[in-house]
Amino acid sequence: MAPNCRAILAALLVVAVAGCGADDRAATEHTTTDGIVAEVESPEPAVPTWPPPEGTCFVATERLEVMLFVAEDASPGLCTRLETYIPEDAGLASRFANGSEEETPSVVCDLGREGVRIDVTEILRDGSRVDPLDICDALVRDGWELLPLDENMGAGLSEDQDGLCFSATGHFALQVYGESPRGQAVCDDVSQRYFRDPIAHLTLPVPDDPSLLADLACELERGNERVQILTFHGPRATAARICKSLQREGWRLPDL
């Protein structure tokens, strides 16, 4: 999955907060072209303290493969409840990601409820047995709402990635994801004609491929266009009917 600026900032925000106001300075000497020695003071790297500050949560596997982060407004007990989504054999982290290239997180999903937002991120590790998408799905089943990612600042997918398109009803219950020279027009056409509920999202809920989290009802192609109809805890029967209607219009299953 591709790195996401919000995910990186979220995972490192506690580190930044812990280092705010630090007065320690490291002195270095620089010699000018005239031979004058000047002493320049620069801040030493902030060393974050554990545990996270009150009102935030940072819950992660021991190896930091998966991290759940709440930047603000975390109610008492929320962090403890989030720990239950981490498999017991994965352990719990007692440190933050250090921000190095090897520990730069990638976004997986964002969820919200009653004004509180959870960022779920991952760091790819060899031998990891924890699937962050399973955690995203479990949080949704427990009442958290899946949110659109803000990688493209709320712009439609076709504006951010030429040729791709996406439309979804509320809660991503019914989705169409496509690729066409017409861009967003092909997804708009399918959703306007076949989705009974209004379109709520034009931005993916997970990076790159919505079928990673949603259920794929069908994948169809016509000429140089391709669409997927997907559901997420949504109306599978409706999705199946849409697939059949599209096939009657000349869309067909891809050649194997």
C-alpha positions as CSV (number, residue, x, y, z in Angstrom):
1,M,0.0,0.0,0.0
2,A,1.2,3.5,-0.8
3,P,2.5,5.8,1.9
4,N,0.0,8.5,3.0
5,C,0.9,11.9,4.5
6,R,-1.9,11.8,7.0
7,A,-0.9,8.3,8.2
8,I,2.7,9.4,8.6
9,L,1.7,12.5,10.5
10,A,-0.7,10.6,12.7
11,A,1.8,7.9,13.7
12,L,4.4,10.5,14.5
13,L,2.2,13.2,16.1
14,V,2.8,11.9,19.6
15,V,6.5,12.2,19.0
16,A,6.2,15.8,17.9
17,V,4.0,16.6,20.9
18,A,6.5,15.0,23.3
19,G,9.3,17.1,21.8
20,C,7.5,20.5,21.8
21,G,9.2,23.1,24.0
22,A,12.5,21.3,24.3
23,D,15.2,23.7,25.3
24,D,18.2,21.4,24.8
25,R,20.5,22.5,22.0
26,A,23.5,21.0,20.3
27,A,26.3,23.4,19.4
28,T,28.2,23.0,16.1
29,E,31.1,25.0,14.8
30,H,31.3,26.4,11.2
31,T,34.2,28.1,9.7
32,T,33.5,30.9,7.2
33,T,35.5,31.7,4.1
34,D,37.2,34.4,6.1
35,G,38.4,32.0,8.7
36,I,36.0,33.1,11.3
37,V,34.6,30.4,13.5
38,A,30.9,30.7,14.3
39,E,29.0,28.6,16.8
40,V,25.5,27.6,15.7
41,E,23.0,26.0,18.0
42,S,20.4,23.6,16.6
43,P,17.7,21.6,18.4
44,E,18.6,18.1,19.5
45,P,16.2,15.4,18.2
46,A,13.2,15.1,20.5
47,V,13.1,11.8,22.5
48,P,9.4,10.9,23.0
49,T,8.2,9.6,26.3
50,W,5.9,6.6,26.9
51,P,2.9,6.3,27.4
52,P,1.1,8.6,25.0
53,P,-0.3,11.8,26.4
54,E,-3.8,11.9,27.9
55,G,-6.5,12.2,25.3
56,T,-4.6,10.3,22.6
57,C,-4.2,6.6,21.9
58,F,-1.4,4.8,20.2
59,V,-2.1,1.0,20.2
60,A,0.1,-1.2,18.1
61,T,1.4,-4.7,17.7
62,E,4.8,-5.3,19.4
63,R,6.6,-5.1,16.1
64,L,4.6,-2.1,14.9
65,E,3.1,-4.0,12.0
66,V,-0.3,-2.5,12.7
67,M,-0.9,0.8,14.6
68,L,-4.2,2.4,15.7
69,F,-3.9,6.1,16.5
70,V,-6.3,8.6,18.0
71,A,-4.9,12.1,17.8
72,E,-7.3,13.8,20.2
73,D,-10.5,13.5,22.2
74,A,-9.9,9.9,23.2
75,S,-12.4,9.1,26.0
76,P,-11.2,7.2,29.1
77,G,-11.0,3.5,28.4
78,L,-10.9,3.9,24.6
79,C,-7.2,2.9,24.3
80,T,-7.9,-0.2,26.4
81,R,-10.8,-1.2,24.2
82,L,-8.7,-0.7,21.0
83,E,-6.1,-3.1,22.5
84,T,-8.7,-5.9,22.1
85,Y,-8.4,-5.6,18.3
86,I,-4.8,-6.6,18.4
87,P,-4.3,-10.4,18.3
88,E,-2.8,-11.7,21.6
89,D,0.1,-13.4,19.9
90,A,1.1,-10.2,18.2
91,G,1.9,-8.5,21.6
92,L,1.5,-4.8,22.3
93,A,4.0,-2.1,21.5
94,S,5.7,0.0,24.3
95,R,7.3,2.5,21.9
96,F,6.4,4.8,19.0
97,A,7.5,4.3,15.4
98,N,10.9,6.1,15.1
99,G,10.2,7.8,11.8
100,S,13.1,6.1,10.0
101,E,12.7,4.8,6.4
102,E,12.1,1.3,7.8
103,E,9.4,2.6,10.1
104,T,7.4,4.9,7.9
105,P,3.7,3.8,8.1
106,S,1.2,3.5,5.3
107,V,-2.4,4.2,5.6
108,V,-4.9,1.3,5.7
109,C,-8.2,2.9,6.7
110,D,-9.7,5.8,8.7
111,L,-12.7,5.4,10.9
112,G,-14.9,7.8,13.0
113,R,-17.6,7.8,15.6
114,E,-19.0,10.7,17.7
115,G,-16.3,13.1,16.6
116,V,-13.4,10.7,17.4
117,R,-11.2,9.5,14.5
118,I,-9.0,6.4,14.4
119,D,-6.2,6.1,11.9
120,V,-5.2,2.5,11.1
121,T,-1.7,2.3,9.6
122,E,0.8,-0.5,8.9
123,I,4.5,-1.1,8.5
124,L,5.3,-4.0,6.3
125,R,7.3,-6.6,8.2
126,D,8.6,-10.0,7.1
127,G,6.7,-12.8,8.7
128,S,3.8,-10.6,9.8
129,R,0.6,-12.5,10.5
130,V,-1.6,-9.5,11.3
131,D,-3.9,-8.2,8.6
132,P,-4.8,-4.6,9.3
133,L,-7.9,-4.8,7.0
134,D,-9.3,-7.4,9.4
135,I,-9.0,-4.8,12.1
136,C,-10.7,-2.2,10.0
137,D,-13.6,-4.6,9.3
138,A,-13.9,-5.5,13.0
139,L,-14.1,-1.9,14.0
140,V,-16.9,-1.3,11.4
141,R,-18.8,-4.3,12.8
142,D,-18.6,-2.7,16.2
143,G,-20.1,0.5,15.1
144,W,-17.3,2.6,13.8
145,E,-17.9,4.3,10.4
146,L,-15.5,3.8,7.6
147,L,-14.3,7.2,6.2
148,P,-12.9,8.2,2.8
149,L,-9.2,8.5,2.8
150,D,-7.9,12.1,2.3
151,E,-4.9,11.2,0.1
152,N,-6.3,13.4,-2.7
153,M,-7.8,16.0,-0.3
154,G,-11.4,15.0,-1.1
155,A,-11.1,15.3,-4.8
156,G,-12.7,12.7,-7.0
157,L,-10.5,9.7,-7.8
158,S,-10.4,10.6,-11.5
159,E,-8.9,14.0,-10.6
160,D,-6.1,12.4,-8.7
161,Q,-5.5,9.3,-10.9
162,D,-6.2,9.8,-14.6
163,G,-8.6,7.1,-16.0
164,L,-9.8,5.7,-12.7
165,C,-13.2,6.4,-11.1
166,F,-15.1,5.6,-8.0
167,S,-18.6,6.3,-6.6
168,A,-20.2,4.9,-3.4
169,T,-23.3,5.3,-1.4
170,G,-23.3,6.1,2.3
171,H,-21.1,3.9,4.5
172,F,-19.6,2.5,1.2
173,A,-22.4,0.0,1.2
174,L,-22.6,-0.1,-2.6
175,Q,-19.6,0.9,-4.8
176,V,-18.6,1.1,-8.4
177,Y,-14.9,1.3,-9.2
178,G,-13.7,1.6,-12.8
179,E,-11.1,2.4,-15.3
180,S,-12.0,4.2,-18.5
181,P,-10.7,6.9,-20.9
182,R,-13.9,8.7,-19.8
183,G,-12.7,8.8,-16.2
184,Q,-15.4,9.6,-13.6
185,A,-18.1,9.7,-16.3
186,V,-18.4,5.9,-16.4
187,C,-18.8,5.5,-12.7
188,D,-21.3,8.3,-12.6
189,D,-23.3,6.7,-15.4
190,V,-23.5,3.3,-13.6
191,S,-24.3,4.8,-10.1
192,Q,-26.9,7.3,-11.3
193,R,-28.8,4.6,-13.2
194,Y,-28.6,1.8,-10.8
195,F,-27.9,3.0,-7.2
196,R,-31.1,3.8,-5.4
197,D,-29.4,5.7,-2.6
198,P,-27.5,9.0,-3.3
199,I,-23.8,9.1,-3.9
200,A,-21.9,10.0,-0.8
201,H,-18.3,9.3,-1.7
202,L,-16.0,9.8,-4.6
203,T,-12.8,8.9,-2.7
204,L,-11.6,5.4,-1.9
205,P,-11.9,4.0,1.7
206,V,-8.6,2.0,1.3
207,P,-5.6,2.7,-0.9
208,D,-5.4,1.5,-4.5
209,D,-8.1,-1.2,-4.6
210,P,-11.5,-1.1,-2.8
211,S,-12.0,-4.8,-3.2
212,L,-9.3,-5.4,-0.6
213,L,-12.0,-4.6,2.0
214,A,-15.3,-4.8,0.1
215,D,-17.0,-7.8,-1.4
216,L,-16.7,-8.0,-5.2
217,A,-20.0,-8.7,-6.8
218,C,-18.7,-8.7,-10.3
219,E,-16.0,-7.4,-12.6
220,L,-17.0,-6.5,-16.1
221,E,-15.5,-5.0,-19.2
222,R,-16.7,-3.4,-22.4
223,G,-14.2,-2.2,-25.0
224,N,-11.4,-0.4,-23.2
225,E,-13.5,0.2,-20.1
226,R,-13.7,-2.0,-16.9
227,V,-15.9,-1.7,-13.8
228,Q,-16.2,-3.5,-10.5
229,I,-19.5,-3.6,-8.5
230,L,-18.8,-4.0,-4.8
231,T,-20.6,-4.1,-1.5
232,F,-19.4,-3.4,2.1
233,H,-21.9,-4.7,4.7
234,G,-24.4,-3.7,2.0
235,P,-27.1,-5.0,-0.3
236,R,-25.6,-8.0,-2.1
237,A,-28.8,-8.8,-3.9
238,T,-28.9,-5.3,-5.3
239,A,-25.3,-5.6,-6.5
240,A,-26.1,-8.9,-8.2
241,R,-29.0,-7.3,-10.1
242,I,-26.8,-4.4,-11.2
243,C,-24.2,-6.9,-12.6
244,K,-26.9,-8.7,-14.6
245,S,-28.3,-5.4,-15.9
246,L,-24.8,-4.3,-17.1
247,Q,-24.3,-7.7,-18.8
248,R,-27.5,-7.1,-20.7
249,E,-26.1,-3.8,-21.9
250,G,-23.1,-5.5,-23.4
251,W,-20.7,-5.6,-20.5
252,R,-19.0,-9.0,-20.2
253,L,-16.8,-11.0,-17.8
254,P,-13.1,-10.5,-18.5
255,D,-11.4,-13.2,-20.5
256,L,-9.4,-15.6,-18.3
